[in-house]
């Protein structure tokens, strides 16, 4: 009887996944292969180092014009957009992944996921998109094949508020239950959970998205620790205790680790988690950063953008917008792009913080901007996605 009940609940669970994830809409591209290029923005934050550096070789106008916009009738997550092969992938908080032609904004297809909220824009890998969903009907991680128009696999996981990492044949994600998971890209099988690999370690919620370099993961936790973790085994190599929750995403640049704690202190560490410098910004950040060879650009909750020297943390300039900033700045050549709750998109000169261009939308800008070739893509609280060129 117990065996029957066990199988019964397994059957109900499997049916629930099918009904949730194979619902109203599908995406099926009429292609043999979905090819991505170096210039594509295939992962939120631009890379596994979350450096927010545009890969485009195109020159962007000092006065770009609005090319098109459309209303998706929903809000957007912190990182809503990825771009590849002339297609914009946009996730929204009503459970849709929308595909749009970057030249016209015309709809190519959409995928609806019944758990509603989608954590971020999907990661684009080979012929698939990978994403996590949150909602009252369950929390899932999924791989969807764009060519077949079918789910490759779905796995139930605890609620996830962080960005995915994809490296070679593996996926990394973290949850609000304190799980840090490594899964196989091909089938979604769990390879390790750092919480069980390091029993006795007091993992609290993860709201800090990890960054990865040279098979090493760096991630912050609500317990006030920044972890250095072996990406092959899931074992903790070392941690730095800053005694305040770390909710900012982690950025890596030139073998240095950058993050902010909830006590308003911004940290720069070496790869072995020795503090190189720290700076009290008198405000916190919850996003990742962007860089050039000598400077880091930080967008803060108080609405300021800071330019600091990477070597010592000394401030070169700061610019104050009229509203809170929760988005990550993006750098393209000599320009910094950022959106603010004051409804403006800002383009600043990276050398002095002077305004080059700004454009006011009808809603607050909570989400990061994506740069692809000479296109600028941004979403707003007015439920629109905008494309400038």
C-alpha positions in Angstrom: 0.0 0.0 0.0 2.8 2.4 0.9 4.5 1.7 -2.4 1.2 2.4 -4.3 0.8 5.8 -2.4 4.4 6.7 -3.2 3.9 5.9 -6.9 0.6 7.8 -6.9 2.2 11.0 -5.6 5.0 10.6 -8.1 2.5 10.3 -10.9 0.6 13.4 -9.7 3.9 15.4 -9.4 4.9 14.4 -13.0 1.5 15.4 -14.3 1.8 18.8 -12.5 5.1 19.5 -14.2 3.7 18.7 -17.6 0.6 20.8 -17.1 2.6 23.7 -15.7 5.4 23.8 -18.3 3.7 22.6 -21.4 0.9 25.1 -21.5 -0.3 27.9 -23.7 2.5 28.8 -26.0 5.7 27.4 -27.5 8.7 28.7 -29.4 10.0 26.9 -32.5 12.5 28.6 -34.6 12.6 27.6 -38.3 16.4 27.0 -38.2 18.7 24.1 -38.4 20.9 25.5 -35.6 20.7 28.6 -33.4 24.2 30.0 -33.8 25.6 32.5 -31.3 28.6 34.8 -31.8 31.1 36.5 -29.6 29.2 39.8 -29.8 26.0 38.3 -28.4 24.7 39.0 -24.9 23.8 35.4 -24.0 24.0 35.6 -20.2 22.7 38.2 -17.8 25.6 40.4 -16.7 27.4 39.7 -20.1 29.6 36.9 -18.9 30.2 34.4 -16.1 32.3 37.1 -14.4 29.3 39.5 -14.4 31.5 42.3 -15.7 28.7 44.0 -17.8 31.2 44.8 -20.6 29.6 45.2 -24.0 31.0 42.8 -26.6 29.9 45.0 -29.5 32.5 46.5 -31.9 29.9 49.0 -33.2 29.9 52.7 -32.5 26.9 53.9 -30.6 25.5 57.4 -31.5 25.9 60.2 -28.9 22.2 60.8 -29.5 20.4 57.5 -30.2 16.8 57.5 -31.3 13.9 55.4 -30.2 13.6 52.6 -32.8 10.5 50.8 -31.4 8.8 49.8 -28.2 6.0 47.4 -27.2 4.0 46.6 -24.1 4.2 43.1 -22.7 1.6 43.9 -20.0 3.9 42.8 -17.2 6.8 43.9 -15.0 10.3 42.7 -15.5 13.1 41.1 -13.3 16.4 42.8 -12.5 18.1 41.2 -15.6 15.3 40.9 -18.2 17.1 40.8 -21.5 19.5 38.6 -23.5 20.2 38.9 -27.2 21.6 36.6 -29.9 21.2 36.1 -33.6 19.1 39.4 -34.1 16.6 38.1 -31.5 15.8 39.7 -28.2 14.8 37.3 -25.4 12.8 39.1 -22.7 11.5 37.5 -19.5 8.7 39.1 -17.5 7.0 38.6 -14.1 3.8 37.2 -15.6 5.6 34.0 -16.8 6.4 34.8 -20.4 9.6 34.6 -22.3 9.1 36.8 -25.4 11.2 36.6 -28.6 11.4 39.8 -30.7 13.1 40.9 -33.9 15.7 43.4 -32.9 15.2 45.6 -36.0 11.4 45.9 -35.9 10.2 44.7 -32.4 7.9 42.3 -34.1 7.0 39.2 -32.1 8.8 36.0 -33.2 7.3 33.7 -30.5 6.6 33.4 -26.8 6.8 30.7 -24.1 4.4 30.8 -21.2 5.3 29.2 -17.9 2.4 28.8 -15.4 4.4 29.3 -12.2 4.3 32.9 -13.4 7.5 34.8 -12.4 10.7 34.1 -14.2 13.9 35.0 -12.3 15.8 36.6 -15.2 16.3 36.6 -18.9 17.2 33.1 -20.1 20.8 32.0 -20.7 21.3 31.1 -24.3 23.4 28.0 -24.8 23.7 26.0 -28.1 20.1 25.5 -29.3 18.5 25.9 -25.9 17.5 28.5 -23.4 17.8 27.9 -19.7 15.8 29.7 -17.0 14.3 29.4 -13.5 10.7 30.1 -12.5 9.1 31.1 -9.3 5.4 30.8 -8.4 2.7 29.4 -6.3 2.5 26.3 -8.4 6.2 25.5 -7.9 9.8 26.5 -8.6 11.6 25.0 -11.5 14.8 25.1 -13.6 14.3 24.2 -17.2 16.1 23.7 -20.5 14.0 24.5 -23.6 15.1 23.6 -27.2 14.5 26.4 -29.6 14.7 24.2 -32.7 12.5 21.4 -31.5 10.0 23.7 -29.7 10.0 21.3 -26.7 11.3 21.2 -23.2 14.5 19.2 -23.0 14.2 18.8 -19.3 12.7 20.4 -16.2 13.7 19.9 -12.6 12.0 21.1 -9.4 14.3 23.2 -7.1 13.7 25.5 -4.2 12.9 29.1 -5.0 15.7 30.8 -6.9 16.3 34.6 -6.9 19.8 34.5 -8.4 21.2 34.3 -11.9 22.2 31.1 -13.6 25.8 30.3 -14.6 26.5 28.0 -17.5 30.1 26.7 -18.1 30.9 24.0 -20.6 28.4 21.2 -19.8 27.3 22.4 -16.4 24.8 24.8 -14.8 25.2 26.5 -11.4 22.4 28.1 -9.4 21.7 29.1 -5.8 18.4 29.2 -3.8 16.8 31.0 -1.0 17.0 27.8 1.0 20.8 28.0 1.0 21.4 25.5 -1.8 24.2 26.0 -4.2 23.7 23.5 -7.0 25.7 22.1 -9.9 23.6 20.3 -12.5 24.4 18.6 -15.8 23.5 20.7 -18.9 22.3 17.8 -20.9 19.8 16.3 -18.6 19.5 18.5 -15.5 20.9 15.8 -13.2 22.2 17.1 -9.8 25.9 16.7 -9.5 26.4 18.3 -6.1 24.8 20.6 -3.6 27.3 22.7 -1.6 25.0 22.6 1.4 25.3 18.9 1.7 28.9 18.7 0.5 29.8 21.1 3.4 27.7 19.8 6.2 27.9 21.9 9.3 28.3 25.2 7.4 25.5 27.6 8.2 24.3 28.5 4.7 21.4 30.9 4.8 19.6 32.4 1.8 21.4 33.2 -1.4 20.3 36.4 -3.0 23.8 37.1 -4.4 24.3 35.8 -7.9 27.6 33.8 -8.3 30.5 34.6 -10.6 32.9 32.0 -11.9 36.5 31.9 -13.2 39.0 29.1 -13.7 36.7 26.4 -12.1 36.2 28.6 -9.0 32.9 29.9 -7.8 32.5 33.1 -5.8 29.2 33.8 -4.1 27.9 35.8 -1.1 25.4 34.6 1.5 23.0 36.1 4.0 25.2 34.8 6.7 27.8 37.5 5.9 30.3 35.3 4.2 31.8 35.4 0.7 32.6 31.9 -0.4 35.3 30.6 -2.6 34.1 27.2 -3.8 35.6 24.5 -6.0 33.3 24.3 -9.0 34.3 20.7 -9.7 33.6 19.3 -6.2 31.3 21.8 -4.4 33.7 22.0 -1.5 34.5 25.3 0.3 38.1 26.3 -0.3 37.9 29.5 1.8 35.5 32.1 3.0 35.7 35.8 4.0 33.3 36.9 6.8 32.3 40.5 6.5 29.7 40.3 9.2 26.9 41.7 7.1 24.6 40.0 4.6 25.8 40.0 1.0 23.0 40.5 -1.4 24.9 42.1 -4.2 25.9 40.1 -7.2 29.5 39.2 -7.5 31.8 40.6 -10.2 35.2 39.5 -11.3 37.7 41.6 -13.2 41.5 41.2 -13.7 41.6 38.4 -11.1 39.9 40.6 -8.5 36.6 39.9 -6.7 34.1 42.8 -6.2 31.0 42.9 -4.0 29.0 45.0 -1.6 27.7 44.0 1.9 24.5 45.3 3.5 26.6 47.5 5.9 27.3 49.8 2.9 30.9 48.6 2.6 32.2 47.8 -0.9 35.0 45.3 -1.1 37.8 44.4 -3.5 39.5 41.1 -2.8 42.2 39.0 -4.5 41.3 35.5 -5.7 42.3 34.1 -2.3 39.8 36.4 -0.6 42.4 38.7 1.0 40.9 42.3 1.1 42.8 44.6 -1.2 40.7 47.7 -0.3 37.3 48.5 1.1 35.2 51.7 0.8 32.2 52.9 2.7 29.8 54.2 0.0 27.2 55.2 2.6 24.7 53.2 0.5 24.4 49.6 -0.6 24.4 48.0 -4.0 22.4 44.9 -5.0 23.7 44.5 -8.6 26.9 43.7 -10.4 29.4 46.2 -11.8 31.2 47.2 -15.0 34.9 47.9 -15.7 37.5 49.2 -17.9 41.2 48.6 -17.6 41.7 51.0 -14.6 38.3 51.7 -13.1 35.2 50.1 -11.7 31.8 51.7 -12.1 29.3 51.0 -9.3 25.5 51.9 -9.4 24.1 52.2 -5.9 20.6 52.2 -4.2 20.9 55.9 -3.3 20.9 56.7 -7.1 24.6 57.4 -7.5 27.0 56.0 -10.0 30.6 55.9 -8.6 33.8 55.6 -10.6 36.6 54.2 -8.4 40.2 53.3 -9.2 40.5 49.5 -9.3 43.9 49.5 -7.6 43.1 51.4 -4.4 39.4 52.3 -4.4 39.9 56.0 -4.6 37.0 57.9 -6.1 37.5 59.6 -9.5 33.9 60.9 -9.9 30.3 60.2 -8.9 27.1 61.2 -10.6 23.7 61.4 -8.7 20.5 60.5 -10.6 17.1 61.5 -9.3 16.0 58.0 -8.1 17.1 54.7 -6.7 19.2 52.4 -8.9 18.8 48.6 -8.7 20.1 47.9 -12.2 23.7 47.1 -13.2 25.6 49.6 -15.3 26.9 48.5 -18.7 30.0 49.9 -20.4 30.4 50.3 -24.1 33.7 51.9 -25.2 33.8 55.2 -23.5 30.2 55.2 -22.4 28.4 54.0 -19.2 24.7 53.2 -19.6 22.3 53.0 -16.6 18.6 53.3 -15.8 17.1 54.9 -12.7 13.9 55.0 -10.7 13.6 58.6 -11.9 12.5 57.1 -15.3 15.6 58.2 -17.1 18.2 56.2 -19.1 21.6 57.8 -18.7 24.6 57.6 -20.9 27.6 59.0 -19.1 31.2 59.7 -20.2 33.2 57.0 -18.4 36.2 59.4 -17.9 34.4 62.2 -16.1 30.8 61.2 -15.4 29.4 64.0 -17.7 26.0 63.3 -19.3 26.3 62.4 -23.0 22.6 61.5 -23.5 19.5 60.8 -21.5 16.0 59.8 -22.3 12.9 59.8 -20.0 10.5 56.9 -20.2 7.0 56.7 -18.7 8.0 54.3 -15.9 10.8 53.7 -13.4 13.7 51.7 -14.7 14.6 48.8 -12.3 16.3 46.5 -14.7 19.6 46.3 -16.5 20.3 47.6 -20.0 21.6 45.3 -22.8 23.9 46.5 -25.6 24.0 44.5 -28.8 25.8 45.9 -31.9 24.5 49.5 -31.9 21.2 48.7 -30.2 20.3 49.7 -26.7 17.5 47.6 -25.1 15.8 48.6 -21.8 12.6 47.7 -19.9 10.5 49.9 -17.7 7.8 49.8 -15.0 5.4 51.1 -17.6 5.6 47.4 -18.9 7.3 48.4 -22.1 10.5 47.2 -23.7 12.3 49.9 -25.6 14.9 49.6 -28.3 17.2 52.6 -29.3 19.7 52.9 -32.1 
